Structures are given as structure tokens and as C-alpha cells.
Amino acid sequence: MNTQIKKITPESLEMAKNLLLEGQVVAFPTETVYGLGAYAYSQEGIARIYEAKGRPSDNPLIVHIAPNFDLSQIAREVPEGAKALMERFWPGPMTLIMPKNRETIADTVTGGLDTVAIRMPSDPSAMALLSYTGMPIVAPSANTSGRPSPTSAMHVYEDMQGKIPLILDGGSCQVGVESTIVDLTDEKPLVLRPGGITLEMLREVIPEIDLDPAVKQVRSVDASVVPKAPGMKYRHYAPKGYLILTQETPEEVARDLEEDLQTISGDKLGVIATDEFWQEMLKAAPQLEGQVAMISLGSRRDDMETVAKRLFAALRQADELTLSRFYGEAFSREGVGEAVMNRFRKASSEWRER
């Protein structure tokens, strides 16, 4: 299959619409990451998503909708709390779990659950596609299952070349980590996956909302668990090399790397960190420069939104550099830091606490 990359134009939107109606899969940008989209009512298209990604069939998909879409087509009811959050945060990087409309939403979309995940993206390209087609579009991230999520059209092409017919190119994603997922179908409202809409922001609308305890687990080990939202069960975001996420100081990581250079033959070593972390490492061990690759997450003078935006691209860069062993700087879990650390820990092979 020839995979085309096209900018958003009336012609490419018409091409995407026809492909979706034919049961094909189209990759498109959102403000969080690129999605791998299929018409929500097309069993053929849904099956092709799972095939292209190599995705487990019990991992639910998110239904993306335009602002004028009739929610009753896919949700059996809209909880009051959901209405309040929609008014505040939609369009935007927030997914809501609602009771599904069993007449329209198949079990293949929801992993066999009686709930459905719905989101209204704010990205102009995503809005253009959803509004032009008028379709509800199911879309997980447009990467091979388990790999770092794509935040550019070329990231999608790396994983999906020859597997899908079309990638709509809307530039780099602005948020860089997947949407916040909120479940309001149980007695206690819970965040099932942290994202750009932080727990602190959600509590301004629903004070009693909390993180699901599973969020702080690196990955589920219980094969019998049916995940209620994407990313809750399986390993995600993993680079090919051995990633050590650490709370150690720059000086301690410098000592680790010096030891690695002496004891591990032939490995390419690196660090994913802020610019200041790297500078403090080199101050402690200047001989590391030129021997260890530095992948920047930005400056500590920037906010955590910058780190979130760069994270997946940094993990992919580690693969491009063929790093076999590298260290990642741990961050505070405040605000968007919760989402960054959730993704970073799931990507890591080892976690070192101080």
C-alpha cells in the first residue's frame, strides 16, 4: 500500500472522507498526538486500526466528534458532571467516559465494555476533518502499539508506512501527551489517564474528583483486567533501548554513566533531560561530552507544558540515535507533571528512586 502525506485542503479532506466511508484508516493530527482514525460505525475500519497498530482487542478506542455532533448517537446518557466539564474544557484535550449507546457503538470500539470514551479535539486540522465528514471517528494514537506516540506526520509515517493510505499533515502537536481521561459513570469521579487538563483544573469544576489508583502503577500485571480506558493495562510509549528513569542528581547520573562507559562495551549511552540537568552533569564530569548523547526536553525556565510537548519526540530520537542504554530525568508530579511522569514511567525499563 502506498502511504500518502497531504496537507489539510478541501481535496485532502474529501479524499479522507471517501477513504473512511470505504472502511479505510486515515491518520490525522490532534492537539495531543496524531490519531489513527476510522469511521466509528465501520467494523471494517475498526478492524484495520487494530491490524495496523498491532493493538490488543480489549484496549478501548476513543470516539472523536465535532462541536455540532449529537451526543445521543453514541452515548446513552450524559452525566451532569460530564456536562459541566464539557462546558469548561471542550473542545480540548479531555476525554469523557459515558454509558454507550448500544444500538450504534459496537463492542469492538469499547473493548466489550458498556461505556464509551468520547472527546472533542480543539486542533484546527482535527476540527476540519470532523466537521467536513460529519462522522464520529474512532482513533487511538497513530503508532505501532507500545511505541512512543507520534507528534508529527513523519512520526506516523515511520510506523505506518505501507499500512494505511493517507496521513493528514497538520504540523507538530501542541500538547504532546494524550488527552486526560475522566470517568463519571461510577459513584466517585476518577481520572483514568492524566493529560494536559490537569487534576487541579478538573477540581475547579468537580472538587471531589481524584486520580484512579492504577494511574501511578507502571503497568498492570493482571491479564484478566479489562481496561476501561486506553493506556491502563499494556506497556506504552517504549523506546527500543533500555531507559532508566531516575530521581538521582545530575552528579549521580554522571557517575552512573562513567561506570557504564567503563563496564559496558559497545553500548550507545545517552540522557533525556532538561538543558540545566545536562550542564550540571558536564560540570561534574566534563569528559562525558562527546561520549554521551544529550536529548533535550527544554530548559527548566520553561514550563512543564514544554517538557510534555517534547517527550514523545525525545523518546523517538533515542531510537534514531540507536541508544541502547540511557537515563531520563524525573519530574515533580504537580500539574502536567503527572501526565509526563505517567508516560515516562510506562516507557521506562527501570525506575530509580532516591
N, C-alpha and C positions, 0 to 999 in steps of 0.2 A: 504493500500500500504506500502511495506517495503522500507524505505529510506536508501540507502547505501552511505557511505562516503568512497571515494577512492582517494589515491594519484595519481598524474599525471604519467601514464605509457602508453606504446603503447596499452596495453589491455584495460585500462580505457578509453582511447581516442576512441578506436574502439567501446566500449560499448556506449559511449556518442553519437558518430556519428549515430549508429543504432537507438538509442532512439529518437534522433532529427528527423531522417527520418521517424520514426513511428508516429510523431506528439506528442511526449512526451516532457517534460520540464526537463532541466538539469541545476543545479546551478554551477557556475564556478567563480574563482577569477579574479579580475582585479586589477590594481594598486590603484584604487579609493575605491570601495566596491565590494562585491560579487554580481554577476548578476544572474537573473533567465532567462535562455536562451531557445529560441525556434527557429526553422528554420524560417527565415523571409518570406518564401513562403508557410508556412504551416498554414492554417486557424485553423486547429485543435490544433496545438501547441500554436498559439497566444491566442486562447480561453482559453487554460489551464493556461496560465500565469495569465490572468485576474481572473480566478477562484481561483487559488492557493493564489494569493495575496489579493483577495477581492478588486481589483483595479477598480476605475471608468473608464468606456469605452472611455471617452473623454480625458483621460490623455495619451499623446503620448508615444510611445516606441522609444528607441534608437537602431539603427542598427549598430552592431559591425562587422568590416571587418578586414581581414588580409592585409599586405602590398601589395601583388600582386593582390588584387581584382580589377576587372574592375568597376569603379565607375558608368559608364554609365548604368550598370544593375539596379541601384537603384535611381540615380539622373538624372533628365532631362538635367541639365546643372550644371557646376561648376563655380561659380562666381570667378572673378580674385582675389578678396580679400581672398577667401577661399583657392585658390591655394597657395598664399603667406603664409597663416597661416599653411596650411598642411606641406609646406616645412620646416617651422621653428619648429612646435610643434608635428607633427605626426611621429612615434607613441607616444602617450602620453595622458594625462587626459584632452582632449579638444574635444567637440562635435560641429559639424558644421551643421547649418540648411541650406538645399538646396532645390530647386524645385524638387519634386519627379518624378520618372518615373512611370506614371500612369498604365503602362502595367504590371508592376511587383509588385509594392508596394500597398497593399490594404489599404483601409480607416481604417481598424481595427488596423493597425500599427501606423497611423498618427493621430488618433482621428478625422478623417474626413477632415483633412487639406490637402492642395495641396503642402505642404512641408514635408521633411523628415529629421530626426536628424540622423547624421552618426558620428561614432567615430572609431578610430583605436587604441586600447589599447596597452600599452607597456609592461604590465605584461607578463613574460615568459610563465606562465601557460595559460593565455588567448590567447597569440600568438600561442601556441602549439595547442590548440583546434581549433582555427580559421583556421590555416594553414593545420592541419590534415584533417579537414572536408571539407575545401574549400567553406564553406557556409557563407552567411551573417546571422548573428544571432541577433535577437531582444532580448533585455534584459534590463528590469528595475532592480532596486535593489532587492535582494532575501530575502525580509522581508514581513511580513504582512503589507498591506497598512496602512500608518500612523505611524508605529512603527519605532524606530531607525534603520538606515540601518546597515547591517551586515558587519563586517570587519574580520570575521574568519568563518571557516566552521561550528564551533559549534554554532555561532550566527544564521547561516542559519538553522541548524538542530532544534534549539529552535522554530523557526517559521514554518518550512516547513516539519517537521517530519510527515510522513504518507500522505503528499500531492504530493510529487514528488519522482521519483525513484532513482535519483542519485545527489550527491554533489561531485564535484571535489575539493579536498583539496589542495590548493597551499600556505597555511600558512596565516599569517596576511597581510592585505593590507598596502601598503607603504604610500599612500597619505591620505586615511581615510575619505575624503569627496568626493562626486560625482563630475563628470567632469564639467569643465567650459563649458557652452553652449553659442555659438556665432551665431547670426542671421545676415546673409549677404544678405538676399533676399529682404529687403526693402531699401529705399534710404539711411537711416542712419544705419551704423553697430552698433549693440547693443549686450551687454552681457545679456542673459536672466537668467543665473544662474551662480554665481561666483564659482570658484573652485581652484584647485591647479595651474592652469595657470592664473596668476593674471591680473587685468586690466592694471597695469603698464607694464607687459610683453607684452601684446597684443598691447599696444600703441607704442611699439618699431617697430612694423610691420605696424599697421594701426593707425596713430596718432589720427584720428577723432572718434575712437570707444568710446562708453560710456556705462554706466550701464542703463538698462531698468528701468524706474521709479518704476515698480512693484517689483523690487528686494528688495527694502527697506520696502515694506509692509510685515507685518507678515503673512497675508494670504488674499486671495481675498474673498470678501463677495458677489460678484455679481454672482449669479448662472447661468446667461446667458453667461458668459465669456467662450470662448473655449481656453484653454491654448495652447500656441504654443510650449511649452517645458515642460518636467516633472518638478514638484515641484512649478509651478507658481500659482496654484489655490487652491489645497487642503492642509489641515494641514498635516505636515510631521514630522517624527522623534520623535513623542511624547512618553515620558515615561508614566507609569501608575500613578505616583504621581503628586503632584502639584508643578511645577517648577517655581520659581521666579528668573528671570534673572535680575540682578541688577548692577547699576553703583555705588552703595554705597561703602564706605570704609570698610576694614575688621572690624574696630571698630564698625561701624554702623550695619553691619551684625551680629556681636557678640551680640549687644544689641537686635536686632530683635529676634535672637534665644533664648536669655534669656527670653524674653517676651513670645515667643511661648511655651517654656518649662513650664511656669507658668500658661498659659491660655488655652493651647490645651492639652487635656487629651488623652493619648494612641497613639498619632501620633509618628512615627519614623521620626526623623529630620536628615538632612544632608546638605553637601556643596559639590558642584563640582567646584574646583578651583585649582590654582597653589599652590605649596608647600609653597611659601612665604606668600600667602594670608592666608592660614591656620595658619601659625606660628604667623602672626600678629594678627589674631583673638584670638589665645590662649594667647598671651601676654596681650591682653586687658581683656580676660575672661577665665582664666585657668580652671575654673570649667566646661567648656564645653567639655573638653577632656573626653571621655568615655560616654558622653551623646549624642553626635552628630557625625554622620558618616562623614568621610572625603574621598572623591573620587578625586584622584589626576589627574590633567591634565599636570603634569610635573613641571619643575622649570622655573621661569622667565628667568633664564640664557639660557634656550633652546630657539629655535626659534619657531615662530607660527606654523611651519610645524609639530612640535611635538604635540602641542595642537590639531591641526586638526586631526592628526592620532589617538589620544586618545579619541576624543569627543564622537563618537557613542558608543564605548565600555563603556565609563563612564555613558552614559545615560542608557545603558542596566544593568550596575552594580547597578544603583539606583533601578531598578526593582528587581534585585536579592536580594538586601538588604531590599526589601519591604518598601522603604522610601515613606511616604505619603506626606511629605512637605519638600522641600529642595531648597537651593539657588544656583545660578550659577554666577560665576564671569564674568562680561562683559569685552570685549577686544576692543582695537583700531581696526578700520576697514581698516587699511593700509595693503597692500599686501594680504596674505592668511587670514588675519583677517576679510576681507569682507566675505569670504566663511564661516568661523567659526561663525561669528555673524548672518549670514543669516540662518544657520541651527539651531543655539542655540535659536534664536528668534522664529522660526517656532515651535520649540519643547516646548517653554515655555507656561505656563498658565498665567503668569503676567510679565509685563516689568516695571521696576522701573528706572526712570532717576533721576539724581541728580539735 
